[in-house]
Amino acid sequence: MAGNIRARYRNGVIEPLEQLDLPENTEITITIAEARPKDAADALERSAGAWKDSVDCDALIRNIYADRLISTRPKPEL
């Protein structure tokens, strides 16, 4: 078995969060990589609300529907 699995480090023990298809006493090599960098850990939460009141959503929706009514295709000749 080769690949990546999710695991949690707790009380000095690495606990897999997924079922492993390995026989008992199999020696493996583990590479540690954080799931997300600490400096960008809460970037989404920090940016929440940043666009609030910068776009008139009702006007945007009206413009989208109005643009859909404009036909740029030539009429087909039968």
Biopython code that builds the backbone (N, CA, C, O; Angstrom):
import numpy as np
from Bio.PDB.StructureBuilder import StructureBuilder

atoms = [
    (1, "MET", "N", (0.843, -1.179, 0.000)),
    (1, "MET", "CA", (0.000, 0.000, 0.000)),
    (1, "MET", "C", (0.884, 1.235, 0.000)),
    (1, "MET", "O", (1.773, 1.362, 0.842)),
    (2, "ALA", "N", (0.651, 2.142, -0.931)),
    (2, "ALA", "CA", (1.362, 3.412, -0.977)),
    (2, "ALA", "C", (0.340, 4.512, -1.181)),
    (2, "ALA", "O", (-0.671, 4.306, -1.853)),
    (3, "GLY", "N", (0.588, 5.653, -0.620)),
    (3, "GLY", "CA", (-0.341, 6.769, -0.789)),
    (3, "GLY", "C", (-0.388, 7.620, 0.450)),
    (3, "GLY", "O", (0.445, 7.497, 1.348)),
    (4, "ASN", "N", (-1.370, 8.478, 0.484)),
    (4, "ASN", "CA", (-1.543, 9.397, 1.601)),
    (4, "ASN", "C", (-2.772, 9.007, 2.408)),
    (4, "ASN", "O", (-3.775, 8.557, 1.855)),
    (5, "ILE", "N", (-2.683, 9.182, 3.703)),
    (5, "ILE", "CA", (-3.830, 9.001, 4.583)),
    (5, "ILE", "C", (-3.881, 10.182, 5.531)),
    (5, "ILE", "O", (-2.879, 10.865, 5.740)),
    (6, "ARG", "N", (-5.033, 10.418, 6.095)),
    (6, "ARG", "CA", (-5.164, 11.452, 7.113)),
    (6, "ARG", "C", (-4.928, 10.812, 8.471)),
    (6, "ARG", "O", (-5.324, 9.671, 8.709)),
    (7, "ALA", "N", (-4.285, 11.552, 9.351)),
    (7, "ALA", "CA", (-4.005, 11.057, 10.704)),
    (7, "ALA", "C", (-4.036, 12.227, 11.666)),
    (7, "ALA", "O", (-3.946, 13.387, 11.262)),
    (8, "ARG", "N", (-4.165, 11.908, 12.943)),
    (8, "ARG", "CA", (-4.170, 12.921, 13.989)),
    (8, "ARG", "C", (-3.086, 12.574, 15.003)),
    (8, "ARG", "O", (-2.935, 11.416, 15.393)),
    (9, "TYR", "N", (-2.341, 13.579, 15.422)),
    (9, "TYR", "CA", (-1.311, 13.398, 16.450)),
    (9, "TYR", "C", (-1.909, 13.822, 17.776)),
    (9, "TYR", "O", (-2.304, 14.976, 17.943)),
    (10, "ARG", "N", (-1.978, 12.886, 18.728)),
    (10, "ARG", "CA", (-2.571, 13.172, 20.028)),
    (10, "ARG", "C", (-1.832, 12.381, 21.100)),
    (10, "ARG", "O", (-1.625, 11.175, 20.964)),
    (11, "ASN", "N", (-1.440, 13.067, 22.156)),
    (11, "ASN", "CA", (-0.757, 12.438, 23.298)),
    (11, "ASN", "C", (0.465, 11.622, 22.871)),
    (11, "ASN", "O", (0.717, 10.542, 23.407)),
    (12, "GLY", "N", (1.218, 12.145, 21.905)),
    (12, "GLY", "CA", (2.444, 11.485, 21.480)),
    (12, "GLY", "C", (2.231, 10.307, 20.546)),
    (12, "GLY", "O", (3.179, 9.577, 20.259)),
    (13, "VAL", "N", (0.998, 10.100, 20.057)),
    (13, "VAL", "CA", (0.694, 8.960, 19.190)),
    (13, "VAL", "C", (0.055, 9.466, 17.899)),
    (13, "VAL", "O", (-0.804, 10.347, 17.933)),
    (14, "ILE", "N", (0.472, 8.912, 16.766)),
    (14, "ILE", "CA", (-0.143, 9.230, 15.485)),
    (14, "ILE", "C", (-1.258, 8.224, 15.248)),
    (14, "ILE", "O", (-1.010, 7.023, 15.140)),
    (15, "GLU", "N", (-2.505, 8.725, 15.165)),
    (15, "GLU", "CA", (-3.668, 7.856, 14.979)),
    (15, "GLU", "C", (-4.217, 8.040, 13.564)),
    (15, "GLU", "O", (-4.591, 9.154, 13.199)),
    (16, "PRO", "N", (-4.274, 6.981, 12.762)),
    (16, "PRO", "CA", (-4.852, 7.098, 11.421)),
    (16, "PRO", "C", (-6.345, 7.401, 11.515)),
    (16, "PRO", "O", (-7.038, 6.876, 12.386)),
    (17, "LEU", "N", (-6.829, 8.243, 10.620)),
    (17, "LEU", "CA", (-8.251, 8.559, 10.560)),
    (17, "LEU", "C", (-8.961, 7.711, 9.509)),
    (17, "LEU", "O", (-10.169, 7.837, 9.312)),
    (18, "GLU", "N", (-8.210, 6.856, 8.843)),
    (18, "GLU", "CA", (-8.758, 5.981, 7.805)),
    (18, "GLU", "C", (-8.284, 4.554, 8.071)),
    (18, "GLU", "O", (-7.279, 4.327, 8.744)),
    (19, "GLN", "N", (-9.024, 3.617, 7.532)),
    (19, "GLN", "CA", (-8.645, 2.201, 7.663)),
    (19, "GLN", "C", (-7.389, 1.932, 6.832)),
    (19, "GLN", "O", (-7.299, 2.352, 5.679)),
    (20, "LEU", "N", (-6.425, 1.231, 7.426)),
    (20, "LEU", "CA", (-5.188, 0.888, 6.719)),
    (20, "LEU", "C", (-5.224, -0.582, 6.306)),
    (20, "LEU", "O", (-5.597, -1.455, 7.089)),
    (21, "ASP", "N", (-4.834, -0.830, 5.075)),
    (21, "ASP", "CA", (-4.789, -2.198, 4.563)),
    (21, "ASP", "C", (-3.352, -2.711, 4.678)),
    (21, "ASP", "O", (-2.666, -2.907, 3.675)),
    (22, "LEU", "N", (-2.909, -2.925, 5.928)),
    (22, "LEU", "CA", (-1.540, -3.364, 6.191)),
    (22, "LEU", "C", (-1.562, -4.544, 7.158)),
    (22, "LEU", "O", (-2.354, -4.566, 8.100)),
    (23, "PRO", "N", (-0.694, -5.523, 6.926)),
    (23, "PRO", "CA", (-0.573, -6.611, 7.908)),
    (23, "PRO", "C", (0.066, -6.083, 9.193)),
    (23, "PRO", "O", (0.802, -5.097, 9.163)),
    (24, "GLU", "N", (-0.215, -6.736, 10.313)),
    (24, "GLU", "CA", (0.364, -6.354, 11.594)),
    (24, "GLU", "C", (1.887, -6.400, 11.526)),
    (24, "GLU", "O", (2.452, -7.225, 10.808)),
    (25, "ASN", "N", (2.540, -5.534, 12.254)),
    (25, "ASN", "CA", (3.991, -5.432, 12.366)),
    (25, "ASN", "C", (4.680, -5.018, 11.064)),
    (25, "ASN", "O", (5.880, -5.243, 10.907)),
    (26, "THR", "N", (3.949, -4.425, 10.142)),
    (26, "THR", "CA", (4.553, -3.924, 8.914)),
    (26, "THR", "C", (5.282, -2.630, 9.231)),
    (26, "THR", "O", (4.719, -1.732, 9.858)),
    (27, "GLU", "N", (6.530, -2.534, 8.801)),
    (27, "GLU", "CA", (7.292, -1.314, 9.013)),
    (27, "GLU", "C", (6.983, -0.352, 7.876)),
    (27, "GLU", "O", (7.032, -0.724, 6.704)),
    (28, "ILE", "N", (6.667, 0.886, 8.233)),
    (28, "ILE", "CA", (6.329, 1.896, 7.235)),
    (28, "ILE", "C", (7.160, 3.144, 7.477)),
    (28, "ILE", "O", (7.728, 3.323, 8.555)),
    (29, "THR", "N", (7.229, 4.005, 6.471)),
    (29, "THR", "CA", (7.885, 5.302, 6.588)),
    (29, "THR", "C", (6.810, 6.370, 6.564)),
    (29, "THR", "O", (5.911, 6.334, 5.724)),
    (30, "ILE", "N", (6.898, 7.314, 7.474)),
    (30, "ILE", "CA", (5.891, 8.370, 7.574)),
    (30, "ILE", "C", (6.550, 9.701, 7.254)),
    (30, "ILE", "O", (7.603, 10.027, 7.802)),
    (31, "THR", "N", (5.936, 10.462, 6.375)),
    (31, "THR", "CA", (6.363, 11.818, 6.068)),
    (31, "THR", "C", (5.336, 12.761, 6.673)),
    (31, "THR", "O", (4.140, 12.631, 6.410)),
    (32, "ILE", "N", (5.791, 13.703, 7.476)),
    (32, "ILE", "CA", (4.886, 14.616, 8.160)),
    (32, "ILE", "C", (4.707, 15.882, 7.327)),
    (32, "ILE", "O", (5.686, 16.530, 6.956)),
    (33, "ALA", "N", (3.467, 16.229, 7.035)),
    (33, "ALA", "CA", (3.125, 17.473, 6.351)),
    (33, "ALA", "C", (1.845, 17.990, 6.988)),
    (33, "ALA", "O", (0.863, 17.256, 7.103)),
    (34, "GLU", "N", (1.854, 19.256, 7.405)),
    (34, "GLU", "CA", (0.658, 19.819, 8.012)),
    (34, "GLU", "C", (-0.440, 19.935, 6.969)),
    (34, "GLU", "O", (-0.173, 20.180, 5.793)),
    (35, "ALA", "N", (-1.665, 19.758, 7.409)),
    (35, "ALA", "CA", (-2.803, 19.819, 6.501)),
    (35, "ALA", "C", (-2.945, 21.204, 5.885)),
    (35, "ALA", "O", (-3.320, 21.324, 4.719)),
    (36, "ARG", "N", (-2.653, 22.238, 6.641)),
    (36, "ARG", "CA", (-2.675, 23.596, 6.118)),
    (36, "ARG", "C", (-1.640, 24.419, 6.861)),
    (36, "ARG", "O", (-1.434, 24.224, 8.059)),
    (37, "PRO", "N", (-0.992, 25.330, 6.168)),
    (37, "PRO", "CA", (0.022, 26.146, 6.829)),
    (37, "PRO", "C", (-0.596, 27.001, 7.930)),
    (37, "PRO", "O", (-1.729, 27.464, 7.804)),
    (38, "LYS", "N", (0.153, 27.206, 9.003)),
    (38, "LYS", "CA", (-0.375, 27.962, 10.137)),
    (38, "LYS", "C", (-0.680, 29.407, 9.773)),
    (38, "LYS", "O", (-1.648, 29.972, 10.283)),
    (39, "ASP", "N", (0.122, 30.024, 8.901)),
    (39, "ASP", "CA", (-0.120, 31.425, 8.564)),
    (39, "ASP", "C", (-1.372, 31.613, 7.722)),
    (39, "ASP", "O", (-1.950, 32.700, 7.723)),
    (40, "ALA", "N", (-1.805, 30.584, 7.004)),
    (40, "ALA", "CA", (-3.013, 30.675, 6.184)),
    (40, "ALA", "C", (-4.157, 29.875, 6.795)),
    (40, "ALA", "O", (-5.180, 29.655, 6.147)),
    (41, "ALA", "N", (-3.984, 29.442, 8.038)),
    (41, "ALA", "CA", (-4.963, 28.555, 8.661)),
    (41, "ALA", "C", (-6.361, 29.151, 8.700)),
    (41, "ALA", "O", (-7.333, 28.445, 8.433)),
    (42, "ASP", "N", (-6.483, 30.399, 9.017)),
    (42, "ASP", "CA", (-7.807, 30.998, 9.139)),
    (42, "ASP", "C", (-8.041, 32.081, 8.098)),
    (42, "ASP", "O", (-8.800, 33.017, 8.347)),
    (43, "ALA", "N", (-7.415, 31.976, 6.957)),
    (43, "ALA", "CA", (-7.543, 32.993, 5.916)),
    (43, "ALA", "C", (-8.993, 33.145, 5.464)),
    (43, "ALA", "O", (-9.462, 34.261, 5.244)),
    (44, "LEU", "N", (-9.690, 32.044, 5.326)),
    (44, "LEU", "CA", (-11.080, 32.119, 4.903)),
    (44, "LEU", "C", (-11.927, 32.839, 5.946)),
    (44, "LEU", "O", (-12.748, 33.690, 5.604)),
    (45, "GLU", "N", (-11.728, 32.498, 7.219)),
    (45, "GLU", "CA", (-12.489, 33.150, 8.276)),
    (45, "GLU", "C", (-12.155, 34.643, 8.365)),
    (45, "GLU", "O", (-13.039, 35.467, 8.599)),
    (46, "ARG", "N", (-10.873, 34.985, 8.177)),
    (46, "ARG", "CA", (-10.481, 36.390, 8.247)),
    (46, "ARG", "C", (-11.058, 37.201, 7.097)),
    (46, "ARG", "O", (-11.316, 38.395, 7.247)),
    (47, "SER", "N", (-11.262, 36.560, 5.951)),
    (47, "SER", "CA", (-11.758, 37.294, 4.786)),
    (47, "SER", "C", (-13.279, 37.298, 4.706)),
    (47, "SER", "O", (-13.838, 37.943, 3.818)),
    (48, "ALA", "N", (-13.956, 36.605, 5.595)),
    (48, "ALA", "CA", (-15.425, 36.555, 5.563)),
    (48, "ALA", "C", (-15.990, 37.960, 5.712)),
    (48, "ALA", "O", (-15.608, 38.707, 6.613)),
    (49, "GLY", "N", (-16.896, 38.303, 4.826)),
    (49, "GLY", "CA", (-17.543, 39.610, 4.879)),
    (49, "GLY", "C", (-16.779, 40.716, 4.189)),
    (49, "GLY", "O", (-17.234, 41.860, 4.197)),
    (50, "ALA", "N", (-15.644, 40.427, 3.597)),
    (50, "ALA", "CA", (-14.834, 41.472, 2.980)),
    (50, "ALA", "C", (-15.541, 42.130, 1.800)),
    (50, "ALA", "O", (-15.290, 43.304, 1.526)),
    (51, "TRP", "N", (-16.415, 41.417, 1.092)),
    (51, "TRP", "CA", (-17.113, 41.954, -0.075)),
    (51, "TRP", "C", (-18.489, 42.523, 0.278)),
    (51, "TRP", "O", (-19.215, 42.995, -0.597)),
    (52, "LYS", "N", (-18.839, 42.475, 1.564)),
    (52, "LYS", "CA", (-20.161, 42.936, 1.974)),
    (52, "LYS", "C", (-20.368, 44.386, 1.557)),
    (52, "LYS", "O", (-19.495, 45.232, 1.752)),
    (53, "ASP", "N", (-21.526, 44.659, 0.986)),
    (53, "ASP", "CA", (-21.944, 45.994, 0.552)),
    (53, "ASP", "C", (-21.099, 46.569, -0.579)),
    (53, "ASP", "O", (-21.243, 47.749, -0.900)),
    (54, "SER", "N", (-20.227, 45.780, -1.191)),
    (54, "SER", "CA", (-19.451, 46.305, -2.316)),
    (54, "SER", "C", (-20.120, 46.002, -3.650)),
    (54, "SER", "O", (-19.749, 46.581, -4.671)),
    (55, "VAL", "N", (-21.101, 45.101, -3.657)),
    (55, "VAL", "CA", (-21.818, 44.747, -4.879)),
    (55, "VAL", "C", (-23.311, 44.784, -4.581)),
    (55, "VAL", "O", (-23.762, 44.238, -3.573)),
    (56, "ASP", "N", (-24.077, 45.429, -5.458)),
    (56, "ASP", "CA", (-25.528, 45.426, -5.331)),
    (56, "ASP", "C", (-26.034, 44.136, -5.978)),
    (56, "ASP", "O", (-26.142, 44.044, -7.201)),
    (57, "CYS", "N", (-26.340, 43.149, -5.146)),
    (57, "CYS", "CA", (-26.700, 41.817, -5.647)),
    (57, "CYS", "C", (-27.967, 41.844, -6.488)),
    (57, "CYS", "O", (-28.050, 41.156, -7.505)),
    (58, "ASP", "N", (-28.962, 42.636, -6.072)),
    (58, "ASP", "CA", (-30.207, 42.699, -6.843)),
    (58, "ASP", "C", (-29.969, 43.268, -8.233)),
    (58, "ASP", "O", (-30.521, 42.761, -9.210)),
    (59, "ALA", "N", (-29.155, 44.314, -8.337)),
    (59, "ALA", "CA", (-28.842, 44.894, -9.641)),
    (59, "ALA", "C", (-28.040, 43.909, -10.484)),
    (59, "ALA", "O", (-28.248, 43.815, -11.694)),
    (60, "LEU", "N", (-27.143, 43.191, -9.867)),
    (60, "LEU", "CA", (-26.356, 42.195, -10.597)),
    (60, "LEU", "C", (-27.262, 41.129, -11.206)),
    (60, "LEU", "O", (-27.106, 40.769, -12.373)),
    (61, "ILE", "N", (-28.196, 40.631, -10.425)),
    (61, "ILE", "CA", (-29.123, 39.606, -10.918)),
    (61, "ILE", "C", (-29.979, 40.164, -12.046)),
    (61, "ILE", "O", (-30.191, 39.484, -13.050)),
    (62, "ARG", "N", (-30.479, 41.402, -11.899)),
    (62, "ARG", "CA", (-31.275, 42.023, -12.973)),
    (62, "ARG", "C", (-30.455, 42.136, -14.253)),
    (62, "ARG", "O", (-30.961, 41.866, -15.343)),
    (63, "ASN", "N", (-29.181, 42.537, -14.124)),
    (63, "ASN", "CA", (-28.315, 42.675, -15.307)),
    (63, "ASN", "C", (-28.053, 41.339, -15.977)),
    (63, "ASN", "O", (-28.015, 41.255, -17.204)),
    (64, "ILE", "N", (-27.875, 40.302, -15.187)),
    (64, "ILE", "CA", (-27.636, 38.970, -15.755)),
    (64, "ILE", "C", (-28.838, 38.531, -16.571)),
    (64, "ILE", "O", (-28.689, 38.071, -17.703)),
    (65, "TYR", "N", (-30.036, 38.672, -15.999)),
    (65, "TYR", "CA", (-31.240, 38.256, -16.731)),
    (65, "TYR", "C", (-31.486, 39.132, -17.954)),
    (65, "TYR", "O", (-31.939, 38.632, -18.984)),
    (66, "ALA", "N", (-31.198, 40.424, -17.864)),
    (66, "ALA", "CA", (-31.357, 41.306, -19.014)),
    (66, "ALA", "C", (-30.384, 40.917, -20.127)),
    (66, "ALA", "O", (-30.756, 40.919, -21.301)),
    (67, "ASP", "N", (-29.161, 40.588, -19.774)),
    (67, "ASP", "CA", (-28.174, 40.186, -20.776)),
    (67, "ASP", "C", (-28.556, 38.881, -21.455)),
    (67, "ASP", "O", (-28.223, 38.666, -22.620)),
    (68, "ARG", "N", (-29.249, 38.012, -20.739)),
    (68, "ARG", "CA", (-29.672, 36.741, -21.335)),
    (68, "ARG", "C", (-30.745, 36.938, -22.398)),
    (68, "ARG", "O", (-30.920, 36.082, -23.266)),
    (69, "LEU", "N", (-31.461, 38.051, -22.339)),
    (69, "LEU", "CA", (-32.505, 38.321, -23.323)),
    (69, "LEU", "C", (-31.938, 38.857, -24.630)),
    (69, "LEU", "O", (-32.618, 38.815, -25.656)),
    (70, "ILE", "N", (-30.720, 39.354, -24.615)),
    (70, "ILE", "CA", (-30.091, 39.900, -25.815)),
    (70, "ILE", "C", (-29.580, 38.749, -26.670)),
    (70, "ILE", "O", (-28.797, 37.919, -26.209)),
    (71, "SER", "N", (-30.027, 38.707, -27.905)),
    (71, "SER", "CA", (-29.599, 37.639, -28.805)),
    (71, "SER", "C", (-28.565, 38.206, -29.780)),
    (71, "SER", "O", (-28.819, 39.203, -30.456)),
    (72, "THR", "N", (-27.427, 37.577, -29.844)),
    (72, "THR", "CA", (-26.393, 37.992, -30.785)),
    (72, "THR", "C", (-26.283, 37.034, -31.960)),
    (72, "THR", "O", (-25.469, 37.228, -32.863)),
    (73, "ARG", "N", (-27.109, 36.006, -31.937)),
    (73, "ARG", "CA", (-27.093, 35.047, -33.040)),
    (73, "ARG", "C", (-27.935, 35.554, -34.200)),
    (73, "ARG", "O", (-28.988, 36.159, -33.999)),
    (74, "PRO", "N", (-27.464, 35.304, -35.413)),
    (74, "PRO", "CA", (-28.309, 35.657, -36.563)),
    (74, "PRO", "C", (-29.481, 34.677, -36.641)),
    (74, "PRO", "O", (-29.391, 33.526, -36.213)),
    (75, "LYS", "N", (-30.579, 35.178, -37.204)),
    (75, "LYS", "CA", (-31.735, 34.292, -37.363)),
    (75, "LYS", "C", (-31.384, 33.223, -38.388)),
    (75, "LYS", "O", (-30.803, 33.525, -39.430)),
    (76, "PRO", "N", (-31.733, 31.983, -38.095)),
    (76, "PRO", "CA", (-31.441, 30.902, -39.057)),
    (76, "PRO", "C", (-32.342, 31.023, -40.295)),
    (76, "PRO", "O", (-33.535, 31.309, -40.194)),
    (77, "GLU", "N", (-31.755, 30.805, -41.418)),
    (77, "GLU", "CA", (-32.528, 30.831, -42.671)),
    (77, "GLU", "C", (-32.934, 29.414, -43.008)),
    (77, "GLU", "O", (-32.093, 28.520, -43.100)),
    (78, "LEU", "N", (-34.204, 29.219, -43.187)),
    (78, "LEU", "CA", (-34.726, 27.897, -43.497)),
    (78, "LEU", "C", (-35.041, 27.731, -44.951)),
    (78, "LEU", "O", (-35.491, 26.664, -45.367)),
]
sb = StructureBuilder()
sb.init_structure("model")
sb.init_model(0)
sb.init_chain("A")
sb.init_seg("    ")
for serial, (resi, resn, name, xyz) in enumerate(atoms, 1):
    if name == "N":
        sb.init_residue(resn, " ", resi, " ")
    sb.init_atom(name, np.array(xyz, "f"), 0.0, 1.0, " ", f" {name:<3s}", serial, name[0])
structure = sb.get_structure()
